[in-house]
Amino acid sequence: MKKLFFTLILFSSVLLSAQTKNDTDFAADLKNTFAKSTDCVNDFEKILTPAEVQSLNTTLSAFEKKYIYKIVIITTPSYKPFNSFEEFAMDIDKFLSKDPRLDPTLLIMVSKTLRQIQVLSVDFIKYKLNNEETQNIVSTYAVPELKKGDYYKALELASNEFMKKLQPN
């Protein structure tokens, strides 16, 4: 819990200071932030309670231990200095994939402020979870709850559906 709290504080300071730094400095700070965290849930936008973060972390960690698939959830209030939320998500995914401790099979990025969600997955699970199925899970389970403002329930429902799809038949 202390690690997560430290990571959240560090990322918040990175976001605040990133507006005056160039892209290279921001990328370096971001890499340092994620290098210190191996949690499945990183709530940088602080839209979840500590209990909700813990609950999601517990569920996703247990799933990872049992099935080897790592699902990572990241919330963020901004995508700056990147040009788009999608570009930011892809850059985060590319960075995380370089470290086996952090490498997500499925990355879920959410922003309450920007009203956006992005889900990225590695190619080797496409036979279990293709883009159409991913879009269906997001639109059926996450989006209705996001519209209600219940970010925890949206992430929990979507994560549960992703986990069902990734489990062996």
N, C-alpha and C positions, 0 to 999 in steps of 0.2 A: 504494500500500500504506500509506503514511503517512497518507493521507486517511482510509482505512478504519479504521486503528488509532485515529486521533484521534476519529473518529465513534463508534467503539465505546466509548472511554473517556468521551466526553462523554455518550453515552446512558446508560451505567451510572451516572454521577453524577446524571443527571436522574432516573433511576428511584429511586435512593437518597434523593434530596432531595425527590422528589415526594410521598412519604408525609407530609411535614409541610407541604406547600403545598396551596393549593386547586386546583380543576380548571383555572382560568384560567391560573395560573402553570405548571402541568404542560403544558398545550396550547402555551403560548408557548415553553417550553423544548424541547418536542418539535419544533415548527416550526423552531426555530433549529438543532436537530440535523440534521434532514433537509435543510435549506437548504444545508448544507455538503457533502452527499454526493450524488453522481449515480451511485453504483455500483448494480448490479443486485442484489447480495446484501449485506444488512446483518444480520450475525450478532450481535445484541445479547445473546443468551443464551449465546453462546460455546459452541455445540454442534458447530461445525465447526472443522477445523484451518485454518490460514492457506492451506495448499495446496488444500484443498477449496473454500474461499471463492474463491480465485483461479481455480480450474478452472471453477466455476459462473459466475463473472463473465465469464470469457473466452468461454464457450459462449453465454451469454445476450446479451452485447454483440455478438458476431458475428451472432447471429440478428437482433438489433435493427437492425444496420447493413444487413443483407441484405433484411429483410422489413418494417421499420419498426415492428414490434410489440415493445413493451417489456414484458418479464416481470420483475417485481421480487419478490424473496424477502426476507422479514423474519422473524427469529426473535426472540422476546421471552419473558422469564421471567414476565411479569405483564401484566394488562390494567388494573390500577389506575391512576387513579381512576375508570375507566369501570365500568359495571355488568356488562358481559359481554365475552367475547373477540370476539364478533361485532360489538358496538358499537365496540370499539377498532379492529378491522380496517376497519370502514366509515369511521370518523373519519380514520384514517391514509390510506385511499384518497381520501377527499374532499380532504384537505390536499394530497396528492401531485398530484392532478389539476389543481390551480391553477397549477402550474409546468410548462411544456412539457418542461423537462429531466428532470423527475421523474415525469411522468404515466405511470402504468403501464397497459398494455392489460390485463394480468393481474397481480393481486397475490396472492401466496401468503404467508400468515402462518402460522407454526408456533411452537408452544410445547411444549418437552419437559417443563417443569415442570407445565404445565396439561394436558398430553396432549391438545392440540387442534390442528386445522389448519383454516384458513379460506381459501377461494379466491374472489376477487372479480374480475369482468371487466367491461369496458365494454360497453354495449349494441350497438355497431356490429359486434362479432364474434359475436353470438349465432347468426347464420346458419351460422357455421363451428364454433362451440363453445357449445352450449346448456348449460343447467344439468344436464341428465341426463348428457350426455357428460362434463362436468366432474366430477360425482359419481362416475361410472364410472372415470375416470382416477385420481382420488384413492383410491377404494376398491380398485382393482385393482393400482395401481403404488406408491402412497405408503404406504398403511396397513400392508400386510404388512411393509415394511421399517422403518416407524416402530415397529411392535410388537417387532421384533428389536433396536431401538435404533440402527439404521444410518440416521441422519438424512441424511447425504450421499447415500447410494444412493437413499433415498426421494425426495429433492428432485431428484436427477439424473434418475431414471426418469420421474417425473411431469413435469418440465420438458421432457424429450425428447418425451413423448407430447403435451404441449400444443403444442410447436413443430411436430410433425407435423400436428396438426389445423389450425394457423394458416397453414401453407404453402399457396400456390396449388396447385390440383389439376392 
